[in-house]
Amino acid sequence: MRFKKPLNLLLKEAAETGEGTLKRTLGPGNLVALGIGAIIGAGLFVRTAAAAADHSGPAVTLAFILAAIGCGLAGLCYAEFAAMIPIAGSAYTYSYATMGEMVAWIIGWDLVLEYAVGAATVSIAWSEYLNKLLENFGVDIPYQFCHSPFQSSLQGVHGIINIPALFIIVVLSLVLIRGTQESATLNGIIVVVKVAIVVLFIAIGWNYMKPINHTPYIPVNTGEVAMFHGQKSFLDFFTHDFGKFGWSGIVSAAGVVFFAFIGFDAVSTAAQEAKNPKRDMPIGILVSLAICTLLYVLFGHVLTGVANYKEFAGAGKEASVAYTIDTYMQSYHWLSILVTVAILFGFSSVILVMLLGQSRVFFSMSKDGLVPPVFSAVHPKFKTPYKSNLIFLVFVGLFAAFVPGDIVGDMTSIGTLFAFMLVCIGVIILRKSDPDTPRPFRTPWVPFVPILGAIVCLLMMVGLGEFNWLRLIIWMAIGFVVYFTYSKKHSLIRKGIVSVPKDPEPPMA
């Protein structure tokens, strides 16, 4: 038997007001800014150069387009769900209504990779760029206090704790506890600053591009050529040559730069805090995705046009944007400093939205009994899930302080792509099981769009390689242990409770 959460119950929860519920304060402008704030960050400023150097060369722009197609198709599915079921929880909530509790748990656990682990990864990158900025002013944080114990410098100095990464997690968690409206206002300011800097880099850098850096636009993959001419089997090609430039390199690069798009779905986790979710959720998701895709393609084109992609595997590997400006646009050193500041702003807003998304997913899971009640405790004054924020402050903070960032970057991508696949499939299922439910926004061309979205996401997952598949399997195995030892026993649906009780009225502050 599949234990599914009744759709009418979800709609009833969405209409609840009063104590123990989240405050509706976000308009369409807030949601678009929230989406842009989550999307533009580590992916644009870090993963672009890495994907170009290792997989696609200048064709990283095509990788962005492929990733955007997958996100756009999934985004259309997200928009239908978010408008129809305007409640916190994102893909977790949608899958609970369509595919049952087991799949919902898989999604909820999987989203920890996207939000919590992703926030830790970005905070570590934030620490690295803070060091780059401080170097311009003659300040140097000792290596041991800005790196993991598992890292060591070329001089043999071992890291102890990444204090800057832990610092930004603490600050932004406290901002979230203070209130969603305050968080959205801060995020809006950050979005304006970093988008302005990105546009400035594109406009100035356009005049410094060299056509030779874009030749060939798609570097040759010799194994790919040999396979097409029948000189090598597909299995041999896939094992040894897949993703090393050529067309397969574009597929692999799409999986890598997909990290740059993670975040647009975080808009849907704030559905229960939107003033008019039926209208505003599709706007927030699709408009933010469209704006970011345009900026990404232009940014990637300029970056690989000013500096040769091969340089990003060596001297330009770290702080690639600042390296490009300082090396080839020397009269614009001030822009290098501004870009570094924009990167710090960008990373900050990404961390902010990821932490918000994580707490909202566990808020919904707690309401369903799948995780302890502490995750749905709402602050009597600020109306935010403050205990959940504090718990994830500790979890994410430990990760940020003591674990190297490169371990979980691609793992975050593969976990998110898996969630997107299930959302696409969920649209088809819900159209069959609940065809008469009002849908303020309908995904067009069903089932073609959801099926194509799931296929593109799966293609990008394949491009991420076997090691990331293994890590995903291990993470999900841990999740099943938690599910069968706690969640299954405390599930409200399994207990036959048809409505979720409200929290007891908290004491006045």
MOSUL-V9717 format. One record per pair of residues at least 6 apart in sequence whose C-alpha atoms are under 8 Angstrom apart, sorted by the first residue. I is the first residue (numbers start at 1). J is the second residue. D is the distance in Angstrom with one decimal. If there is no record, write none. Layout:
I/J/D
I/J/D
This chain:
2/99/7.5
2/100/5.3
2/101/6.9
2/102/7.8
3/100/5.1
3/101/5.4
3/102/7.9
3/493/6.7
3/494/6.9
4/96/5.6
4/97/5.4
4/98/6.8
4/99/6.7
4/100/4.1
4/101/5.8
4/493/7.6
5/96/5.6
5/97/4.9
5/100/7.0
5/101/7.6
5/493/6.9
6/97/6.1
7/97/6.0
9/498/7.6
9/499/6.8
10/85/6.6
10/87/7.4
11/85/6.2
11/86/7.5
11/87/7.9
13/87/7.3
14/85/7.3
14/86/5.9
14/87/5.2
14/272/6.4
19/380/7.7
19/502/7.8
19/503/7.3
19/505/6.3
19/506/7.8
20/377/7.3
20/378/5.6
20/383/7.6
20/502/6.4
20/503/5.4
20/504/7.7
20/505/7.4
21/378/7.2
21/383/7.2
22/272/6.6
22/273/6.1
22/378/7.8
22/383/5.8
22/384/6.5
23/272/7.7
23/273/5.5
23/383/6.2
24/272/6.7
24/273/3.9
24/274/5.1
24/275/5.2
25/180/7.7
25/181/6.1
25/273/5.8
25/274/6.0
25/275/5.8
26/181/7.0
26/184/7.9
26/273/6.0
26/274/4.5
26/275/5.6
27/274/6.0
27/275/5.7
27/276/7.1
27/280/6.8
28/280/4.9
28/281/7.4
28/283/6.6
28/284/5.9
29/284/7.5
30/184/6.3
30/185/7.8
30/188/7.1
31/267/6.2
31/280/7.5
31/281/7.4
31/283/7.9
31/284/4.7
31/285/7.7
32/267/8.0
32/283/7.1
32/284/4.2
32/285/6.9
32/287/6.5
32/288/5.1
33/184/7.9
33/187/7.1
33/188/5.7
33/191/6.5
33/284/7.9
33/288/7.2
34/184/6.8
34/187/6.8
34/188/7.4
34/267/6.4
34/284/7.9
34/353/7.0
35/263/6.3
35/264/4.8
35/265/7.7
35/266/7.0
35/267/5.7
35/284/6.6
35/285/6.6
35/288/5.3
35/289/7.4
36/191/6.8
36/264/7.3
36/288/5.3
36/289/7.4
36/291/7.8
36/292/6.7
37/187/6.4
37/188/7.6
37/190/7.4
37/191/5.5
37/346/6.9
37/349/5.2
37/350/5.8
37/353/7.2
38/262/7.2
38/263/4.5
38/264/6.5
38/266/7.3
38/349/6.2
38/350/4.3
38/351/7.6
38/352/7.9
38/353/5.6
38/354/7.1
39/260/6.1
39/261/5.1
39/262/5.8
39/263/4.9
39/264/6.1
39/289/7.9
39/292/7.1
39/350/6.8
40/260/6.7
40/261/7.5
40/292/6.9
40/346/6.2
40/350/7.3
41/260/7.0
41/343/6.6
41/346/4.5
41/347/5.0
41/349/7.8
41/350/6.2
42/122/6.2
42/125/7.3
42/259/7.9
42/260/6.5
42/343/7.7
42/346/7.4
42/347/6.1
42/350/7.9
43/257/6.1
43/258/7.6
43/259/5.4
43/260/3.5
43/261/7.2
44/257/7.8
44/260/5.7
44/296/6.7
44/299/8.0
45/319/7.7
45/320/7.5
45/321/6.7
45/343/6.9
46/318/7.8
46/319/7.2
46/320/7.1
47/256/6.7
47/257/5.6
47/259/7.5
47/260/7.1
48/60/7.1
48/257/6.3
48/300/6.5
49/303/8.0
49/309/7.2
49/312/5.8
49/317/7.2
49/320/6.5
50/312/6.7
50/313/7.3
50/317/7.2
51/57/7.5
51/60/6.7
51/253/5.0
51/256/6.2
51/257/6.7
52/58/6.2
52/59/7.3
52/60/5.5
52/253/7.3
52/304/7.8
52/309/5.8
52/310/8.0
52/312/7.6
53/309/5.3
53/310/5.5
53/311/7.4
53/312/5.4
53/313/5.3
54/244/6.8
54/245/7.5
54/313/7.2
55/243/5.6
55/244/5.0
55/245/4.7
55/249/4.5
55/250/6.6
55/252/6.5
55/253/5.5
56/63/7.6
56/218/6.6
56/219/7.0
56/243/7.9
56/244/7.4
56/245/4.8
56/246/6.8
56/247/7.9
56/249/4.9
56/250/5.1
56/252/8.0
56/253/6.0
57/217/7.0
57/218/6.4
57/219/6.3
57/245/7.0
57/304/7.7
57/309/5.6
57/310/7.7
58/213/7.7
58/214/5.7
58/216/8.0
58/217/5.3
58/218/6.7
58/300/7.7
58/301/6.9
58/304/5.5
58/305/7.6
58/309/6.6
59/217/5.6
59/218/5.5
59/250/6.8
60/250/6.8
60/253/6.7
60/254/7.8
60/300/6.5
60/301/7.8
61/296/7.6
61/297/5.0
61/298/7.8
61/300/5.7
61/301/6.2
62/250/6.8
62/297/7.9
63/250/5.1
63/251/6.5
63/253/5.6
63/254/4.3
63/257/7.3
64/254/6.1
64/257/6.6
64/258/7.6
64/293/7.3
64/296/6.9
64/297/6.3
65/293/7.4
65/297/7.3
66/251/7.7
66/254/6.2
67/254/5.2
67/255/7.1
67/257/7.3
67/258/5.6
67/261/7.8
67/460/7.8
68/258/8.0
68/261/7.5
68/289/7.8
68/293/6.4
69/453/7.8
69/456/7.8
70/453/5.4
70/454/7.8
70/456/5.3
70/457/5.8
71/261/7.4
71/289/7.9
71/453/7.6
72/286/7.3
72/289/7.2
72/453/8.0
73/449/6.1
73/450/6.7
73/452/7.4
73/453/4.9
74/420/6.0
74/421/7.6
74/423/7.2
74/424/5.9
74/450/7.0
74/453/5.6
74/454/7.6
75/264/7.9
75/265/7.3
75/285/6.6
75/286/6.5
76/282/7.9
76/286/7.4
76/443/5.4
76/444/7.8
77/423/6.7
77/424/5.8
77/427/6.3
77/443/5.8
77/450/6.7
78/91/7.8
78/265/7.2
78/268/7.4
78/285/8.0
78/423/6.9
78/424/7.9
79/268/7.9
79/281/6.4
79/282/4.7
79/285/6.7
79/286/7.7
79/441/6.8
79/442/7.9
79/443/7.5
80/282/7.4
80/427/7.9
80/439/6.8
80/440/7.5
80/441/5.1
80/442/5.3
80/443/5.8
81/94/6.5
81/427/7.6
82/90/7.5
82/268/5.7
82/271/6.6
82/277/7.4
82/278/7.5
82/281/6.1
82/282/7.3
83/277/5.8
83/278/4.2
83/279/6.9
83/280/7.9
83/281/5.9
83/282/6.8
83/439/7.1
83/440/6.1
83/441/6.2
84/278/6.7
84/438/7.0
84/439/5.4
84/440/6.4
84/441/7.4
85/94/7.5
86/268/8.0
86/271/4.9
86/272/5.7
86/277/5.8
86/278/7.0
87/93/7.7
87/269/7.4
87/270/7.5
87/271/5.1
87/272/4.3
88/268/7.3
88/269/4.8
88/270/5.7
88/271/5.6
88/272/5.1
88/273/7.9
88/360/5.7
88/361/6.5
88/363/7.5
88/364/6.1
89/268/7.6
89/269/5.1
89/270/7.9
89/360/5.7
89/361/4.1
89/362/7.3
89/363/7.3
89/364/5.4
89/365/7.6
90/265/7.2
90/266/7.3
90/268/5.3
90/269/4.6
90/361/6.7
91/104/7.9
91/107/6.7
91/108/7.6
91/419/6.8
91/420/7.7
91/423/6.1
92/104/5.1
92/105/7.1
92/107/5.4
92/108/5.1
92/361/7.0
92/365/8.0
93/104/7.0
93/364/7.3
94/104/7.9
94/423/7.2
94/426/7.3
95/101/7.8
95/103/6.5
95/104/5.1
95/107/7.6
95/422/7.4
95/423/6.8
95/426/6.3
96/103/7.1
96/104/4.8
97/430/7.9
98/426/5.7
98/427/8.0
98/429/6.2
98/430/5.6
98/433/7.9
99/426/6.8
99/429/7.6
105/370/7.8
105/483/7.3
106/476/7.1
106/479/7.3
106/480/7.9
107/419/5.8
108/361/6.8
108/362/7.6
108/365/7.5
109/476/7.4
109/479/6.2
110/415/5.8
110/416/7.3
110/419/7.0
110/476/7.2
111/358/7.5
111/361/8.0
111/415/7.0
111/416/6.7
111/419/7.3
112/358/6.7
113/411/7.2
113/412/5.1
113/415/6.1
113/416/7.4
114/262/7.6
114/354/7.7
114/412/5.1
114/413/7.2
114/415/6.5
114/416/5.7
115/354/4.6
115/355/6.3
115/357/6.4
115/358/5.3
116/354/6.7
116/355/6.4
116/358/6.2
116/392/7.2
116/395/7.9
116/396/5.9
117/396/6.7
117/399/7.5
117/408/7.2
117/412/7.0
118/351/8.0
118/354/7.2
118/408/7.6
118/409/7.2
118/412/6.0
119/350/7.3
119/351/4.9
119/354/5.8
119/355/6.7
119/396/7.1
120/165/7.8
120/169/7.9
120/351/7.8
120/396/5.4
120/397/7.0
120/399/5.9
120/400/4.7
120/405/7.6
121/400/6.8
121/405/4.9
121/406/7.5
121/408/6.9
121/409/6.6
122/347/6.2
122/350/7.6
122/351/6.6
122/405/7.6
123/165/4.9
123/166/7.5
123/168/6.8
123/169/6.9
123/347/7.1
123/348/7.7
123/351/6.9
123/400/6.4
124/162/7.6
124/164/8.0
124/165/5.2
124/400/5.9
124/401/7.9
124/404/7.6
124/405/5.8
125/165/8.0
125/347/7.8
125/405/7.2
126/164/7.8
126/165/6.6
126/343/7.9
126/344/5.9
126/347/6.0
126/348/7.5
127/146/6.9
127/162/7.6
127/164/5.2
127/165/5.2
128/146/7.8
129/319/7.1
129/340/6.6
129/343/7.5
129/344/6.7
130/164/7.9
130/340/8.0
130/344/7.0
131/140/6.8
131/141/6.8
132/319/7.8
132/340/7.6
133/337/6.8
133/340/6.3
133/341/7.3
134/140/6.5
136/337/7.9
143/153/7.5
143/157/7.1
143/158/7.6
143/159/6.2
144/157/6.9
144/158/5.9
144/159/3.8
144/160/4.9
144/161/6.5
144/162/7.7
145/159/6.4
145/160/5.9
145/161/5.1
145/162/5.4
145/163/5.8
146/159/7.0
146/160/7.7
146/161/6.1
146/162/3.9
146/163/5.6
146/164/6.3
146/165/7.6
147/158/8.0
147/159/4.7
147/160/6.4
147/161/5.7
147/162/4.6
147/401/7.6
147/402/7.6
147/404/7.6
148/159/5.0
148/160/5.8
148/161/5.3
148/162/5.8
148/401/6.4
148/402/4.6
148/403/5.4
148/404/5.7
149/158/6.3
149/159/4.4
149/160/4.6
149/161/6.4
149/402/6.2
149/403/7.5
150/158/7.5
150/159/6.8
150/402/7.7
150/403/7.1
150/404/6.9
151/158/6.0
151/159/5.6
151/404/7.1
152/158/4.2
152/159/5.9
160/402/7.6
161/401/5.2
161/402/5.7
162/400/6.8
162/401/4.4
162/402/6.5
163/401/6.3
165/397/7.7
165/400/5.6
165/401/6.2
166/397/5.2
166/398/7.5
166/400/5.8
166/401/5.5
168/348/7.5
169/351/7.5
169/393/6.6
169/396/7.3
169/397/6.1
170/393/6.3
170/397/7.3
172/348/7.8
172/351/7.6
172/352/5.9
173/352/7.5
173/355/7.1
173/389/6.2
173/390/7.2
173/393/6.2
175/182/7.4
175/183/6.2
176/182/7.8
176/183/5.9
176/352/7.5
176/356/6.9
176/384/7.7
176/386/8.0
176/389/7.4
177/382/7.2
177/384/6.0
177/385/7.2
177/386/5.2
177/389/6.7
178/382/6.0
178/384/7.6
179/382/5.5
179/383/7.1
179/384/6.2
180/384/7.2
183/352/7.8
187/349/5.8
187/352/7.8
190/345/5.7
190/346/6.9
190/349/6.7
191/345/7.9
191/346/7.3
191/349/7.6
193/342/6.6
193/345/7.6
194/342/4.6
194/343/7.1
194/345/6.5
194/346/6.1
197/338/7.0
197/339/6.2
197/342/6.4
198/295/7.7
198/299/7.5
198/339/7.5
198/342/8.0
199/295/7.6
201/299/7.8
201/335/7.7
201/339/7.9
202/298/6.8
202/299/5.9
202/302/6.3
205/302/6.2
205/303/7.7
205/306/6.9
205/329/7.8
206/302/5.9
206/306/7.9
208/305/7.7
208/306/5.6
208/328/7.6
208/329/7.3
209/302/6.5
209/305/4.5
209/306/4.3
209/307/7.8
210/305/5.6
210/306/6.1
211/305/6.8
213/304/6.7
213/305/5.3
213/306/7.3
213/307/6.9
213/308/5.1
213/309/7.5
214/304/7.0
214/305/6.0
214/308/7.9
218/245/7.1
218/246/5.8
218/247/7.5
219/245/5.7
219/246/5.6
220/245/6.2
220/246/5.0
221/241/7.4
221/244/6.2
221/245/5.2
221/246/4.6
221/247/7.9
222/241/8.0
223/232/7.4
223/237/5.9
223/241/5.5
223/242/7.8
224/237/6.8
224/241/7.1
224/242/7.6
224/246/7.0
224/248/7.8
226/232/5.5
227/233/6.0
227/234/6.4
227/237/6.8
242/248/5.7
242/249/6.8
243/249/3.8
243/250/7.1
243/251/6.9
243/252/5.1
243/253/7.5
243/463/6.9
248/463/7.9
251/459/7.3
251/460/6.2
251/463/5.8
252/460/6.6
252/462/7.9
252/463/4.2
252/464/6.1
253/463/7.7
254/460/6.3
254/463/7.8
255/413/7.1
255/414/7.9
255/460/4.6
255/461/6.4
255/463/5.9
255/464/5.8
256/410/6.6
256/413/7.4
256/464/7.1
258/413/6.5
259/409/7.6
259/410/7.5
259/412/7.4
259/413/5.5
261/289/7.8
262/413/7.6
262/416/7.5
263/350/7.5
263/353/7.5
263/354/7.2
264/285/5.8
264/288/7.0
264/289/6.4
265/285/6.8
266/353/6.9
266/354/7.1
266/357/5.5
267/281/7.3
267/284/6.7
267/285/6.2
268/281/6.7
268/285/7.4
269/357/5.6
269/360/6.1
269/361/6.8
270/357/7.4
270/360/7.3
271/277/5.9
271/281/6.8
274/280/7.3
274/281/7.8
278/440/5.9
278/441/7.5
279/440/7.4
279/441/8.0
282/441/7.2
303/321/7.3
303/324/7.4
306/324/7.0
306/328/6.9
307/324/6.1
307/328/7.3
311/317/7.3
312/318/7.9
312/320/6.7
316/323/5.7
316/324/7.3
321/336/7.6
321/339/7.6
322/336/5.0
322/337/7.6
322/339/7.0
322/340/6.9
325/332/6.8
325/333/6.8
325/335/7.5
325/336/5.9
326/332/7.4
326/333/5.9
326/336/6.7
355/389/7.5
355/392/7.7
359/375/7.5
359/385/6.9
359/388/5.8
359/389/6.0
359/392/7.6
360/385/7.8
362/371/7.2
362/375/6.1
362/376/7.4
362/388/7.7
363/375/5.4
363/376/4.5
363/385/7.1
363/388/7.6
364/376/7.3
365/371/5.9
366/372/5.7
366/373/5.4
366/374/7.6
366/375/5.7
366/376/5.6
367/373/7.1
367/376/6.4
367/500/6.8
368/491/6.1
368/492/5.7
368/493/7.4
368/500/7.2
369/487/6.7
369/490/5.2
369/491/4.6
369/492/5.6
370/483/7.6
370/486/7.3
370/487/4.2
370/488/7.0
370/490/6.2
370/491/5.5
371/486/7.6
371/487/6.2
374/387/6.4
374/388/6.7
375/385/6.8
375/387/6.3
375/388/4.6
376/385/5.9
376/387/7.9
376/388/7.1
377/385/5.5
377/386/7.0
377/387/6.4
377/388/7.5
377/503/7.7
378/384/5.2
378/385/4.5
378/386/6.3
378/387/7.7
379/385/6.2
379/386/5.9
379/506/7.9
380/506/5.8
380/507/6.9
380/508/6.4
380/509/6.5
381/508/7.6
381/509/6.3
410/464/7.0
410/468/6.8
411/468/5.6
411/471/6.9
411/472/6.8
414/461/5.6
414/464/7.2
414/468/7.0
414/469/7.5
414/472/7.3
415/472/6.7
417/457/5.6
417/458/7.3
417/460/7.8
417/461/6.7
418/457/7.4
418/458/7.6
418/461/7.8
420/454/7.2
420/457/7.1
421/453/7.1
421/454/4.5
421/455/7.8
421/457/6.2
421/458/7.2
422/454/7.6
424/450/4.6
424/451/6.8
424/453/6.4
424/454/5.9
425/450/6.3
425/451/7.0
425/454/7.1
427/450/7.0
428/446/7.0
428/447/6.1
428/450/7.1
443/449/7.6
488/494/7.6
492/498/7.7
492/500/7.6
